[in-house]
Amino acid sequence: MTHYIDIKLLPNKEIRENILLNQVYTAFHKRLYEMKSDTIGVSFPEYHLKLGKLFRVHGSKDDLQILQAKEWLGKYSTYCKVSDIKNIPDEVQYRSISRIQQNMTQAKLRRLIKRGSISDDEIKAYKIKMLQGGLDNPYVELVSMSNGQLHRRFLNFSELQSVENKGKFDFFGLSKVATIPWF
């Protein structure tokens, strides 16, 4: 990764910050899917408890030029300040940002009940554990392209490291293996 683009979410009264981030991230995902790109990653440099107002896109200069060749932000461009393509600084650390999934879901419980592999007492215990074991990771809330349902994509930030790991990114700009520069 040699270059990046910063997309700063601008405060406004019309649309809340988290809703705007969800919409920008959805537009980014759609654009990556159109491009069939596995070389562009995303980071949230202001991440603390929330993802923050800064959405950073990483890639090669050519990849980022292709990304920006189309107005992928659409109507949300008026709520964002998009930087030019910039060189990544020399002194950075690296981390991976990946999806993390809760393994206890309502759908899984329904399958267990349908198969008959869980007792009534185990169902109660499962429900309690499912409610207590909710993830507290930051997330974006996206609309599913296949069924129109809202779903949360929880994000996991790896520990910072001094060495870059090469790899592929999914159409959300996430990877369990590939790292992005963190600065």
Contact map, one row per residue, 1 for C-alpha under 8 A:
111000000000000000000000000000000000000000000000000000000111000000000000000000000000000100000000000000000000000000000000000000000000000000000000000000000000000000000000000000000001100
111100000000000000000000000000000000000000000000000000000111100000000000000000000000001100000000000000000000000000000000000000000000000000000000000000000000000000000000000000000000000
111110000000000000000000000000000000000000000000000000000111100100000000000000000000111100000000000000000000000000000000000000000000000000000000000000000000000000000000000000000000000
011111000000000000000000000000000000000000000000000000011111100100000000000000000000111100000000000000000000000000000000000000000000000000000000000000000000000000000000000000000000000
001111100000000000000000000000000000000000000000000000011100000100000000000000000111110000000000000000000000000000000000000000000000000000000000000000000000000000000000000000000000000
000111110000000000000000000000000000000000000000000001111000000000000000000000000111000000000000000000000000000000000000000000000000000000000000000000000000000000000000000000000000000
000011111000000000000000000000000000000000000000000001111000000000000000000000011110000000000000000000000000000000000000000000000000000000000000000000000000000000000000000000000000000
000001111100000000000000000000000000000000000000000011100000000000000000000000011100000000000000000000000000000000000000000000000000000000000000000000000000000000000000000000000000000
000000111110000010011000000000000000000000000000000011100000000000000000000000111000000000000000000000000000000000000000000000000000000000000000000000000000000000000000000000000000000
000000011111000000000000000000000000000000000000000010000000000000000000000000111000000000000000000000000000000000000000000000000000000000000000000000000000000000000000000000000000000
000000001111100110000000000000000000000000000000000000000000000000000000000000100000000000000000000000000000000000000000000000000000000000000000000000000000000000000000000000000000000
000000000111111100000000000000000000000000000000000000000000000000000000000000100000000000000000000000000000000000000000000000000000000000000000000000000000000000000000000000000000000
000000000011111100000000000000000000000000000000000000000000000000000000000000000000000000000000000000000000000000000000000000000000000000000000000000000000000000000000000000000000000
000000000001111100000000000000000000000000000000000000000000000000000000000000000000000000000000000000000000000000000000000000000000000000000000000000000000000000000000000000000000000
000000000001111110110000000000000000000000000000000000000000000000000000000000000000000000000000000000000000000000000000000000000000000000000000000000000000000000000000000000000000000
000000000011111111110000000000000000000000000000000000000000000000000000000000000000000000000000000000000000000000000000000000000000000000000000000000000000000000000000000000000000000
000000001010001111111000000000000000000000000000000010000000000000000000000000000000000000000000000000000000000000000000000000000000000000000000000000000000000000000000000000000000000
000000000000000111111100000000000000000000000000000000000000000000000000000000000000000000000000000000000000000000000000000000000000000000010000000000000000000000000000000000000000000
000000000000001111111110000000000000000000000000000000000000000000000000000000000000000000000000000000000000000000000000000000000000000000000000000000000000000000000000000000000000000
000000001000001111111111000000000000000000000000000000000000000000000000000100100000000000000000000000000000000000000000000000000000000000000000000000000000000000000000000000000000000
000000001000000011111111100000000000000000000000000010000000000000000000000000000000000000000000000000000000000000000000000000000000000000010000000000000000000000000000000000000000000
000000000000000001111111110000000000000000000000000000000000000000000000000000000000000000000000000000000000000000000000000000000000000000011100000000000000000000000000000000000000000
000000000000000000111111111000000000000000000000000000000000000000000000000100000000000000000000000000000000000000000000000000000000000000000100000000000000000000000000000000000000000
000000000000000000011111111100000000000000000000000000000000000000000000100100000000000000000000000000000000000000000000000000000000000000000000000000000000000000000000000000000000000
000000000000000000001111111110000000000000000000000000000000000000000000000000000000000000000000000000000000000000000000000000000000000000010100000000000000000000000000000100000000000
000000000000000000000111111111000000000000000000000000000000000000000000000000000000000000000000000000000000000000000000000000000000000000000110000000000000000000000000000000000000000
000000000000000000000011111111100000000000000000000000000000000000000001100000000000000000000000000000000000000000000000000000000000000000000000000000000000000000000000000000000000000
000000000000000000000001111111110000000000000000000000000000000000000001100000000000000000000000000000000000000000000000000000000000000000000000000000000000000000000000000100000000000
000000000000000000000000111111111000000000000000000000000000000000000000000000000000000000000000000000000000000000000000000000000000000000000000000000000000000000000000001110000000000
000000000000000000000000011111111100000000000000000000000000000000000000000000000000000000000000000000000000000000000000000000000000000000000000000000000000000000000000001000000000000
000000000000000000000000001111111110000000000000000000000000000000100001000000000000000000000000000000000000000000000000000000000000000000000000000000000000000000000000000000000000000
000000000000000000000000000111111111110100000000000000000000000000100000000000000000000000000000000000000000000000000000000000000000000000000000000000000000000000000000001110000000000
000000000000000000000000000011111111100000000000000000000000000000000000000000000000000000000000000000000000000000000000000000000000000000000000000000000000000000000000001000000000000
000000000000000000000000000001111111100000000000000000000000000000000000000000000000000000000000000000000000000000000000000000000000000000000000000000000000000000000000000000000000000
000000000000000000000000000000111111100000000000000000000000000000100000000000000000000000000000000000000000000000000000000000000000000000000000000000000000000000000000000000000000000
000000000000000000000000000000011111110000000000000000000000000000000000000000000000000000000000000000000000000000000000000000000000000000000000000000000000000000000000001000000000000
000000000000000000000000000000011111111100000000000000000000000000000000000000000000000000000000000000000000000000000000000000000000000000000000000000000000000000000000111000000000000
000000000000000000000000000000010001111100000000000000000000000000000000000000000000000000000000000000000000000000000000000000000000000000000000000000000000000000000001111010000000000
000000000000000000000000000000000000111110000000000000000011001000000000000000000000000000000000000000000000000000000000000000000000000000000000000000000000000000000001100000000000000
000000000000000000000000000000010000111111000000000000001111001100000000000000000000000000000000000000000000000000000000000000000000000000000000000000000000000000000000100010000000000
000000000000000000000000000000000000001111100000000000001110000000000000000000000000000000000000000000000000000000000000000000000000000000000000000000000000000000000000100111100001000
000000000000000000000000000000000000000111110000000000111100000000000000000000000000000000000000100000000000000000000000000000000000000000000000000000000000000000000000000111000001000
000000000000000000000000000000000000000011111000000000111100000000000000000000000000000000000000100000000000000000000000000000000000000000000000000000000000000000000000000000000001010
000000000000000000000000000000000000000001111110001101110000000000000000000000000000000000000000000000000000000000000000000000000000000000000000000000000000000000000000000000000000000
000000000000000000000000000000000000000000111110001101110000000000000000000000000000000000000000000000000000000000000000000000000000000000000000000000000000000000000000000000000000011
000000000000000000000000000000000000000000011111001111000000000000000000000000000000000000000000000000000000000000000000000000000000000000000000000000000000000000000000000000000000000
000000000000000000000000000000000000000000011111111100000000000000000000000000000000000000000000000000000000000000000000000000000000000000000000000000000000000000000000000000000000000
000000000000000000000000000000000000000000000111111100000000000000000000000000000000000000000000000000000000000000000000000000000000000000000000000000000000000000000000000000000000000
000000000000000000000000000000000000000000000011111000000000000000000000000000000000000000000000000000000000000000000000000000000000000001000000000000000000000000000000000000000000000
000000000000000000000000000000000000000000000011111100000000000000000000000000000000000000000000000000000000000000000000000000000000000001000000000000000000000000000000000000000000000
000000000000000000000000000000000000000000011111111111000000000000000000000000000000000000000000000000000000000000000000000000000000000001100000000000000000000000000000000000000000000
000000000000000000000000000000000000000000011111011111100000000000000000000000000000000000000000000000000000000000000000000000000000000000000000000000000000000000000000000000000000000
000000011100000010001000000000000000000000000100001111100000000000000000000000000000000000000000000000000000000000000000000000000000000000000000000000000000000000000000000000000000000
000001111000000000000000000000000000000000011100001111110000000000000000000000000000000000000000000000000000000000000000000000000000000000000000000000000000000000000000000000000000000
000001111000000000000000000000000000000001111000000111111000000000000000000000000000000000000000000000000000000000000000000000000000000000000000000000000000000000000000000000000000000
000111100000000000000000000000000000000001111000000001111100000000000000000000000000000000000000000000000000000000000000000000000000000000000000000000000000000000000000000000000000000
000111100000000000000000000000000000000111100000000000111110000000000000000000000000000000000000000000000000000000000000000000000000000000000000000000000000000000000000000000000000000
111110000000000000000000000000000000000111100000000000011111000100000000000000000000000000000000000000000000000000000000000000000000000000000000000000000000000000000000000000000001100
111100000000000000000000000000000000001110000000000000001111101100000000000000000000000000000000000000000000000000000000000000000000000000000000000000000000000000000000000000000000000
111100000000000000000000000000000000001100000000000000000111111100000000000000000000000000000000000000000000000000000000000000000000000000000000000000000000000000000000000000000000000
011100000000000000000000000000000000000000000000000000000011111110000000000000000000100000000000000000000000000000000000000000000000000000000000000000000000000000000000000000000000000
000000000000000000000000000000000000000000000000000000000001111111000000000000000000000000000000000000000000000000000000000000000000000000000000000000000000000000000000000000000000000
000000000000000000000000000000000000001100000000000000000011111111100000000000000000000000000000000000000000000000000000000000000000000000000000000000000000000000000000000000000000000
001110000000000000000000000000000000000100000000000000000111111111110000000000000000100000000000000000000000000000000000000000000000000000000000000000000000000000000000000000000000000
000000000000000000000000000000000000000000000000000000000000111111111000000000000000100000000000000000000000000000000000000000000000000000000000000000000000000000000000000000000000000
000000000000000000000000000000000000000000000000000000000000011111111100000000000000000000000000000000000000000000000000000000000000000000000000000000000000000000000000000000000000000
000000000000000000000000000000110010000000000000000000000000001111111101000000000000000000000000000000000000000000000000000000000000000000000000000000000000000000000000000000000000000
000000000000000000000000000000000000000000000000000000000000000111111111000000000000000000000000000000000000000000000000000000000000000000000000000000000000000000000000000000000000000
000000000000000000000000000000000000000000000000000000000000000011111110000000000000000000000000000000000000000000000000000000000000000000000000000000000000000000000000000000000000000
000000000000000000000000000000000000000000000000000000000000000001111111000000000000000000000000000000000000000000000000000000000000000000000000000000000000000000000000000000000000000
000000000000000000000000000000000000000000000000000000000000000000011111110000000000000000000000000000000000000000000000000000000000000000000000000000000000000000000000000000000000000
000000000000000000000000001100100000000000000000000000000000000000110111110000000000000000000000000000000000000000000000000000000000000000000000000000000000000000000000000000000000000
000000000000000000000001001100000000000000000000000000000000000000000011111110000000000000000000000000000000000000000000000000000000000000000000000000000000000000000000000000000000000
000000000000000000000000000000000000000000000000000000000000000000000011111110000000000000000000000000000000000000000000000000000000000000000000000000000000000000000000000000000000000
000000000000000000000000000000000000000000000000000000000000000000000000111111000000000000000000000000000000000000000000000000000000000000000000000000000000000000000000000000000000000
000000000000000000010011000000000000000000000000000000000000000000000000111111110000000000000000000000000000000000000000000000000000000000000000000000000000000000000000000000000000000
000000000000000000000000000000000000000000000000000000000000000000000000111111111100000000000000000000000000000000000000000000000000000000000000000000000000000000000000000000000000000
000000000000000000000000000000000000000000000000000000000000000000000000001111111000000000000000000000000000000000000000000000000000000000000000000000000000000000000000000000000000000
000000001111000000010000000000000000000000000000000000000000000000000000000111111000000000000000000000000000000000000000000000000000000000000000000000000000000000000000000000000000000
000000111100000000000000000000000000000000000000000000000000000000000000000111111100000000000000000000000000000000000000000000000000000000000000000000000000000000000000000000000000000
000000111100000000000000000000000000000000000000000000000000000000000000000011111110000000000000000000000000000000000000000000000000000000000000000000000000000000000000000000000000000
000011110000000000000000000000000000000000000000000000000000000000000000000010011111000000000000000000000000000000000000000000000000000000000000000000000000000000000000000000000000000
000011100000000000000000000000000000000000000000000000000000000000000000000000001111110000000000000000000000000000000000000000000000000000000000000000000000000000000000000000000000000
000011000000000000000000000000000000000000000000000000000000000000000000000000000111110000000000000000000000000000000000000000000000000000000000000000000000000000000000000000000000000
001110000000000000000000000000000000000000000000000000000000100110000000000000000011111000000000000000000000000000000000000000000000000000000000000000000000000000000000000000000000000
001110000000000000000000000000000000000000000000000000000000000000000000000000000011111100000000000000000000000000000000000000000000000000000000000000000000000000000000000000000000000
011100000000000000000000000000000000000000000000000000000000000000000000000000000000111110000000000000000000000000000000000000000000000000000000000000000000000000000000000000000000000
111100000000000000000000000000000000000000000000000000000000000000000000000000000000011111000000000000000000000000000000000000000000000000000000000000000000000000000000000000000000100
000000000000000000000000000000000000000000000000000000000000000000000000000000000000001111110000000000000000000000000000000000000000000000000000000000000000000000000000000000000000000
000000000000000000000000000000000000000000000000000000000000000000000000000000000000000111110000000000000000000000000000000000000000000000000000000000000000000000000000000000000000000
000000000000000000000000000000000000000000000000000000000000000000000000000000000000000011111000000000000000000000000000000000000000000000000000000000000000000000000000000000000000000
000000000000000000000000000000000000000000000000000000000000000000000000000000000000000011111100000000000000000000000000000000000000000000000000000000000000000001000000000000000000111
000000000000000000000000000000000000000000000000000000000000000000000000000000000000000000111110000000000000000000000000000000000000000000000000000000000000000111110000000000000000111
000000000000000000000000000000000000000000000000000000000000000000000000000000000000000000011111000000000000000000000000000000000000000000000000000000000000000111110000000000000011110
000000000000000000000000000000000000000000000000000000000000000000000000000000000000000000001111100000000000000000000000000000000000000000000000000000000000111110010000000000000011110
000000000000000000000000000000000000000000000000000000000000000000000000000000000000000000000111110000000000000000000000000000000000000000000000000000000000110000000000000001111111000
000000000000000000000000000000000000000001100000000000000000000000000000000000000000000000000011111000000000000000000000000000000000000000000000000000000011110000000000000001110011000
000000000000000000000000000000000000000000000000000000000000000000000000000000000000000000000001111100000000000000000000000000000000000000000000000000000011100000000000000001110000000
000000000000000000000000000000000000000000000000000000000000000000000000000000000000000000000000111110000000000000000000000000000000000000000000000000001111000000000000000001110000000
000000000000000000000000000000000000000000000000000000000000000000000000000000000000000000000000011111000000000000000000000000000000000000000000000000001111000000000000000000000000000
000000000000000000000000000000000000000000000000000000000000000000000000000000000000000000000000001111100000000000000000000000000000000000000000000000001100000000000000000000000000000
000000000000000000000000000000000000000000000000000000000000000000000000000000000000000000000000000111111000000000000000000000000000011000000000000000000000000000000000000000000000000
000000000000000000000000000000000000000000000000000000000000000000000000000000000000000000000000000011111000000000000000000000000000000000000000000000000000000000000000000000000000000
000000000000000000000000000000000000000000000000000000000000000000000000000000000000000000000000000001111101100000000000000001000100000000000000000000000000000000000000000000000000000
000000000000000000000000000000000000000000000000000000000000000000000000000000000000000000000000000001111111100000000000000000000100000000000000000000000000000000000000000000000000000
000000000000000000000000000000000000000000000000000000000000000000000000000000000000000000000000000000011111110000000000000000000000000000000000000000000000000000000000000000000000000
000000000000000000000000000000000000000000000000000000000000000000000000000000000000000000000000000000001111111000000000000000000000000000000000000000000000000000000000000000000000000
000000000000000000000000000000000000000000000000000000000000000000000000000000000000000000000000000000011111111100000000000000000000000000000000000000000000000000000000000000000000000
000000000000000000000000000000000000000000000000000000000000000000000000000000000000000000000000000000011111111110000000001001000000000000000000000000000000000000000000000000000000000
000000000000000000000000000000000000000000000000000000000000000000000000000000000000000000000000000000000111111111000000000000000000000000000000000000000000000000000000000000000000000
000000000000000000000000000000000000000000000000000000000000000000000000000000000000000000000000000000000011111111100000000000000000000000000000000000000000000000000000000000000000000
000000000000000000000000000000000000000000000000000000000000000000000000000000000000000000000000000000000001111111111100000000000000000000000000000000000000000000000000000000000000000
000000000000000000000000000000000000000000000000000000000000000000000000000000000000000000000000000000000000111111111100000000000000000000000000000000000000000000000000000000000000000
000000000000000000000000000000000000000000000000000000000000000000000000000000000000000000000000000000000000011111111000000000000000000000000000000000000000000000000000000000000000000
000000000000000000000000000000000000000000000000000000000000000000000000000000000000000000000000000000000000001111111000000000000000000000000000000000000000000000000000000000000000000
000000000000000000000000000000000000000000000000000000000000000000000000000000000000000000000000000000000000000111111110000000000000000000000000000000000000000000000000000000000000000
000000000000000000000000000000000000000000000000000000000000000000000000000000000000000000000000000000000000000111111110000000000000000000000000000000000000000000000000000000000000000
000000000000000000000000000000000000000000000000000000000000000000000000000000000000000000000000000000000000000110011111011000000000000000000000000000000000000000000000000000000000000
000000000000000000000000000000000000000000000000000000000000000000000000000000000000000000000000000000000000000000011111111000000000000000000000000000000000000000000000000000000000000
000000000000000000000000000000000000000000000000000000000000000000000000000000000000000000000000000000000000000000000111111100000000000000000000000000000000000000000000000000000000000
000000000000000000000000000000000000000000000000000000000000000000000000000000000000000000000000000000000000000000000011111110000000000000000000000000000000000000000000000000000000000
000000000000000000000000000000000000000000000000000000000000000000000000000000000000000000000000000000000000000000000111111111000000000000000000000000000000000000000000000000000000000
000000000000000000000000000000000000000000000000000000000000000000000000000000000000000000000000000000000000100000000111111111100000000000000000000000000000000000000000000000000000000
000000000000000000000000000000000000000000000000000000000000000000000000000000000000000000000000000000000000000000000001111111110000000000000000000000000000000000000000000000000000000
000000000000000000000000000000000000000000000000000000000000000000000000000000000000000000000000000000000000000000000000111111111000000000000000000000000000000000000000000000000000000
000000000000000000000000000000000000000000000000000000000000000000000000000000000000000000000000000000010000100000000000011111111100000000000000000000000000000000000000000000000000000
000000000000000000000000000000000000000000000000000000000000000000000000000000000000000000000000000000000000000000000000001111111110000000000000000000000000000000000000000000000000000
000000000000000000000000000000000000000000000000000000000000000000000000000000000000000000000000000000000000000000000000000111111111000000000000000000000000000000000000000000000000000
000000000000000000000000000000000000000000000000000000000000000000000000000000000000000000000000000000000000000000000000000011111111100000000000000000000000000000000000000000000000000
000000000000000000000000000000000000000000000000000000000000000000000000000000000000000000000000000000011000000000000000000001111111110000000000000000000000000000000000000000000000000
000000000000000000000000000000000000000000000000000000000000000000000000000000000000000000000000000000000000000000000000000000111111110000000000000000000000000000000000000000000000000
000000000000000000000000000000000000000000000000000000000000000000000000000000000000000000000000000000000000000000000000000000011111110000000000000000000000000000000000000000000000000
000000000000000000000000000000000000000000000000000000000000000000000000000000000000000000000000000000000000000000000000000000001111111000000000000000000000000000000000000000000000000
000000000000000000000000000000000000000000000000000000000000000000000000000000000000000000000000000001000000000000000000000000000111111100000000000000000000000000000000000000000000000
000000000000000000000000000000000000000000000000000000000000000000000000000000000000000000000000000001000000000000000000000000000000111110000000000000000100000000000000000000000000000
000000000000000000000000000000000000000000000000000000000000000000000000000000000000000000000000000000000000000000000000000000000000011111000000000000000000000000000000000000000000000
000000000000000000000000000000000000000000000000000000000000000000000000000000000000000000000000000000000000000000000000000000000000001111100000000000000111000000000000000000000000000
000000000000000000000000000000000000000000000000111000000000000000000000000000000000000000000000000000000000000000000000000000000000000111110000000000000111000000000000000000000000000
000000000000000000000000000000000000000000000000001000000000000000000000000000000000000000000000000000000000000000000000000000000000000011111000000000011110000000000000000000000000000
000000000000000001001100100000000000000000000000000000000000000000000000000000000000000000000000000000000000000000000000000000000000000001111100000000011100000000000000000000000000000
000000000000000000000100000000000000000000000000000000000000000000000000000000000000000000000000000000000000000000000000000000000000000000111110000001111000000000000000000000000000000
000000000000000000000110110000000000000000000000000000000000000000000000000000000000000000000000000000000000000000000000000000000000000000011111000001111000000000000000000000000000000
000000000000000000000000010000000000000000000000000000000000000000000000000000000000000000000000000000000000000000000000000000000000000000001111100111100000000000000000000000000000000
000000000000000000000000000000000000000000000000000000000000000000000000000000000000000000000000000000000000000000000000000000000000000000000111111111100000000000000000000000000000000
000000000000000000000000000000000000000000000000000000000000000000000000000000000000000000000000000000000000000000000000000000000000000000000011111100000000000000000000000000000000000
000000000000000000000000000000000000000000000000000000000000000000000000000000000000000000000000000000000000000000000000000000000000000000000001111100000000000000000000000000000000000
000000000000000000000000000000000000000000000000000000000000000000000000000000000000000000000000000000000000000000000000000000000000000000000001111110000000000000000000000000000000000
000000000000000000000000000000000000000000000000000000000000000000000000000000000000000000000000000000000000000000000000000000000000000000000011111111000000000000000000000000000000000
000000000000000000000000000000000000000000000000000000000000000000000000000000000000000000000000000000000000000000000000000000000000000000000011001111100000000000000000000000000000000
000000000000000000000000000000000000000000000000000000000000000000000000000000000000000000000000000000000000000000000000000000000000000000001111000111110000000000000000000000000000000
000000000000000000000000000000000000000000000000000000000000000000000000000000000000000000000000000000000000000000000000000000000000000000001111000011111000000000000000000000000000000
000000000000000000000000000000000000000000000000000000000000000000000000000000000000000000000000000000000000000000000000000000000000000000111100000001111100000000000000000000000000000
000000000000000000000000000000000000000000000000000000000000000000000000000000000000000000000000001110000000000000000000000000000000000000111100000000111110000000000000000000000000000
000000000000000000000000000000000000000000000000000000000000000000000000000000000000000000000000001110000000000000000000000000000000001011110000000000011111000000000000000000000000000
000000000000000000000000000000000000000000000000000000000000000000000000000000000000000000000000111100000000000000000000000000000000000011100000000000001111100000000000000000000000000
000000000000000000000000000000000000000000000000000000000000000000000000000000000000000000000000111100000000000000000000000000000000000011000000000000000111110000000000000000000000000
000000000000000000000000000000000000000000000000000000000000000000000000000000000000000000000011110000000000000000000000000000000000000000000000000000000011111000000000000000000000000
000000000000000000000000000000000000000000000000000000000000000000000000000000000000000000000011100000000000000000000000000000000000000000000000000000000001111100000000000000000000000
000000000000000000000000000000000000000000000000000000000000000000000000000000000000000000000010000000000000000000000000000000000000000000000000000000000000111110000000000000000000000
000000000000000000000000000000000000000000000000000000000000000000000000000000000000000000001110000000000000000000000000000000000000000000000000000000000000011111000000000000000000010
000000000000000000000000000000000000000000000000000000000000000000000000000000000000000000001110000000000000000000000000000000000000000000000000000000000000001111110000000000000000000
000000000000000000000000000000000000000000000000000000000000000000000000000000000000000000011100000000000000000000000000000000000000000000000000000000000000000111110000000000000000000
000000000000000000000000000000000000000000000000000000000000000000000000000000000000000000001100000000000000000000000000000000000000000000000000000000000000000011111000000000000000000
000000000000000000000000000000000000000000000000000000000000000000000000000000000000000000001110000000000000000000000000000000000000000000000000000000000000000011111100000000000111100
000000000000000000000000000000000000000000000000000000000000000000000000000000000000000000000000000000000000000000000000000000000000000000000000000000000000000000111110000000001110000
000000000000000000000000000000000000000000000000000000000000000000000000000000000000000000000000000000000000000000000000000000000000000000000000000000000000000000011111000000001110000
000000000000000000000000000000000000000000000000000000000000000000000000000000000000000000000000000000000000000000000000000000000000000000000000000000000000000000001111100000101110000
000000000000000000000000000000000000011000000000000000000000000000000000000000000000000000000000000000000000000000000000000000000000000000000000000000000000000000000111110000101100000
000000000000000000000000000000000000111110000000000000000000000000000000000000000000000000000000000000000000000000000000000000000000000000000000000000000000000000000011111111100100000
000000000000000000000000000000000000110000000000000000000000000000000000000000000000000000000000000000000000000000000000000000000000000000000000000000000000000000000001111111100000000
000000000000000000000000000011011001110000000000000000000000000000000000000000000000000000000000000000000000000000000000000000000000000000000000000000000000000000000000111111000000000
000000000000000000000000100110010000000011000000000000000000000000000000000000000000000000000000000000000000000000000000000000000000000000000000000000000000000000000000111111000000000
000000000000000000000000000010010000010111000000000000000000000000000000000000000000000000000000000000000000000000000000000000000000000000000000000000000000000000000000111111100000000
000000000000000000000000000000000000000011000000000000000000000000000000000000000000000000000001111000000000000000000000000000000000000000000000000000000000000000000000111111110000000
000000000000000000000000000000000000000010000000000000000000000000000000000000000000000000000001111000000000000000000000000000000000000000000000000000000000000000000011110011111110000
000000000000000000000000000000000000000000000000000000000000000000000000000000000000000000000001111000000000000000000000000000000000000000000000000000000000000000000000000001111100000
000000000000000000000000000000000000000000000000000000000000000000000000000000000000000000000001000000000000000000000000000000000000000000000000000000000000000000001111000000111110000
000000000000000000000000000000000000000000000000000000000000000000000000000000000000000000000001000000000000000000000000000000000000000000000000000000000000000000011111100000111111000
000000000000000000000000000000000000000000000000000000000000000000000000000000000000000000000111100000000000000000000000000000000000000000000000000000000000000000011110000000101111100
100000000000000000000000000000000000000011100000000000000100000000000000000000000000000000000111100000000000000000000000000000000000000000000000000000000000000000010000000000000111110
100000000000000000000000000000000000000000000000000000000100000000000000000000000000000100011110000000000000000000000000000000000000000000000000000000000000000000010000000000000011111
000000000000000000000000000000000000000000101000000000000000000000000000000000000000000000011110000000000000000000000000000000000000000000000000000000000000000100000000000000000001111
000000000000000000000000000000000000000000001000000000000000000000000000000000000000000000011000000000000000000000000000000000000000000000000000000000000000000000000000000000000000111
